[in-house]
Amino acid sequence: MNHCRIRLTLAPELRLFAAADRRAERTPVATDGSSSLGHVVESFGVPLTEVGALLVDGRRVPVSYVPGTDEEVEVRSVARPQEVPGAPLRFLLDVHLGTLARRLRLLGVDAAYESEDLGDPALAALSAAERRVLLSRDRGLLRRREIWAGAYVYSDRPEEQLRDILGRFAPRLAPWSRCTACNGPLRDADKQSVGDRLEHGTRSTYDVFAQCVECERVYWRGAHHERLEAIVNEALREFGTPATAVRPG
């Protein structure tokens, strides 16, 4: 086995993943001479889902590249907006990101989520089977090779999480078009067709409704509408004009 030393520079955005003593602008690294650059980067704690271009002495290389002695390695973060080729853009969120899932759905973004912990193997398999971008704050989960695509959620605050994902992937927004409970599509509904699902006060106060095609949940402009509309309007101001969508009220 031929040991060698390289010098590795992480993009500033990626240094949070590394141990404190490995966050310098240029860090000497001893390798075994046979490990891929992808393996070396992961040994720093950086999920490959967060890695954009890999440069060795200024030239771009794949993650399978095996670095040699005295080479300069630059690890860049993913370009934004990030393209995910091969399938329509849709997401799968782990059990800890329920609020983010509901906010993405509020904006009409396809965001699958289960309130029960399916476990890492099942989440990774579901990401691959449905070709969904797996969103998580669990670095170990994002390192599983079987996932279709993934992204680390950098903040633990839902409003910052939403801005991060919208800015990173630039999904098409269609507010009020998706069920926040189950992710199904919404359709216009008249009061007569949904009347048996409404409390008396709601029937007498509201006239415009939407209903989920899949779980049949009914939506209207209730007490929380002003707060939800503020989330929608803020997202639209920063991330673009929505497509035409069903909207209760």
N, C-alpha and C positions, 0 to 999 in steps of 0.2 A: 504494500500500500504506500503510495507516494503522498506524503504530507506536504501541504503548501500553505502559503499565507496570502490573503487578498486584503484589500481595503474596501470597506463597504460603506456607502452613504445612503441613509434612508431619507425620503422626503420628509419635511417637517411634520406633515399631517400623520405620518406613520410612526413617528418616534414614541408616541404614547404606548404602543404595543410592546416596545423593547424594555428590558430592565434598565434601571437608572444609569448603570455604568456602560450601557451600549447605545446611548443616545447622542453621542458626539457626532459632529458633522462628518467625520471620517473615522471609522472604527476598524482597527486591525482584526482580522478573523483568521483563525487556523482551521483549515478544512482537511478532509482525509484524501483529497485528490480524486475521489470517485463520486462524491455526492453531487446531485444536480443543484443548480442555483435556486430552484424552487425549494428544495430541502433546506438549503442554507438560510433563505429568507424566513421560512417557517420556524427555524431554530431560534430566530430573533423574536418569535412570538407574533409575527405578522401573518394574518390569514391571506392566502393568495387571492381571495375575492377582493382585497383592497389594493392589489398591486396592478399598476398600469404597465408602462414600458420598463423593461430591464435593459440597462446599457452596460456593456463591458468595454472599457477603453473607448467609450463614445459610440460604439456600434450596438444596434439593437439585437438582442438574442432571446431565444425562447426560454421558458422555465426549465426545460430539460438540459440546458447548456451546463457543462461541467467546467467551472472556473479553474484557471491555472495560476501558478505562482506569480505574485506581484501585479496581478490584474486589478484595475480600478472598477468597482461595481457600483452603479447608481440605480437605486430602486425608486421609481416614481409612483405616485398615487394614480388612481384611475382618473381618466379624463371625464369631465362633466360637460354636457350631459352624456351619460354612459349608454352606449348601445348594447342591447342584448339580442343578438341575431338568432334566428332559428325558431322563434315562436312569438305569438302576441305577448306584449308586456303585461304580466300579471304576477301577483305576489303571494307568498305563503309566509305567515308570521308565527313565531313561536309563542308559547303560552304566556310569556311575560309582556307581550306587546298588544294587549287587547284594546287599549285606548287608541293607539295608533291605527289598528285595524279598522275601528269604527270611524275614525276621521277620514281615512282613505276611502272607505265606502261612502261616506257622506259626500265626498267629491266625485263619486262615480267610478273610482278606481277598483279594479277587480282584486280583492284582498281576502284570500282564504285564511281562516283562523279557527282553531278549536280551543275552547275554554279549559279543556282537560289536557294534561301533559301527555302527548303521544309517545314521548321518548325520542332521542336523537335518531336512531335507525329508521323509525317510521317517518319522521319528518323529512329526512334526507331522501327516503324512497318516494315519498309523495311529491317532493320537489322535482325529482327526476321523472316520475310517471306523468305528471301534469305540466311539466316544463314551466315551473314557477320559480321566480327569484325568491330565495329563502332569506328573510330578514330576521336578524337575531343580534343579541348582545353577547352571545356565547361563542367565544373564539373556537372552542373545541368542536362545536357543531359545524361551524363554517369550514373547518378543515376536512370534513368528511368528503372523500373523493366522489361519492355517488350523487351528490347534489347537482342539480341542473345548473344553477347559478346562485350566487348569494351576495349579501351585502351586510356589513357590520353596521349596526345602528349606534351612532357615537354618543348620543345624549340619553339621559334617563328622564328627560322632561318631554311630555307628548308634543307640545307646540314646537320644540326644537327638532324632535324626531320627524315630524311632518315636513318641516321646511327642508330638512336634510334629504329625505327621500324624494320629495318633489323636485328639488334642485338637482339631485344626482341623476334621476331617471327621466325627468320631464314627461310623465305619463299624461295622456289625454284626459282632460277633466270634463266631467258631465255631472255637475252637482244635482243632488236630489233624484238621481236616477237608479240608486242601488239601495237595497235593504241594509241598514246598519246592523241588523241582528244576524242575518244569515248570508248576506252577500248576493242574494238573488236580485233580479231586475224588478223595478217598480212600474206599475201602469196606473193610468188615471182610473178612479173609481167614483161612482155616484153614491150619494148618501143612502139610497134605497138598497143598493146591493151589499153595503157593509153595515147597515143599521143594526143588525143583531149582534155586532161585535163592539158596539159603542155604548158607553155610559149615557144616561139620560142627559146630563149636562153637556156632554160633547155633541150629542145629536142636535140639541137645541141651539148651540152656540156656533157650530162650524158647518160649512156647506161644501167645501172642496177637500177631497181626499185622494190619497194614492194607496195602492195595495201591492204587497209583494206577490209576484207570480208564484213563488215557490213555497214560502211559509205562510202566506196570506195575512201577514201582519198589516195593520192599517196605520197610515200616517196622516197627520194634519198639523196645522200650525198651532201647536200647543204652547204651554208655558215656557218650554225650553227653546222655542224657535229663534228668539232674538240672539241667544248665545250661539246657536248653531249657525245662524246666518252670518254672524261676525267671523266665525272660522272660515266659512265659505268665501266671504268677500275679501278677507285678508289673503287667502290662497290665490284667488283670481287676480288681485292687484299685482301680486308678485310673480305669478307663474302662468298667466295667460287667460285668454277668453275661453269660456266653456262652449261645448257643443250643446245643441238643443236637448233639453232633458225634461222628464216629468217632474213637476214640482207641486207638492201639496199647498194649496192656497195661492 
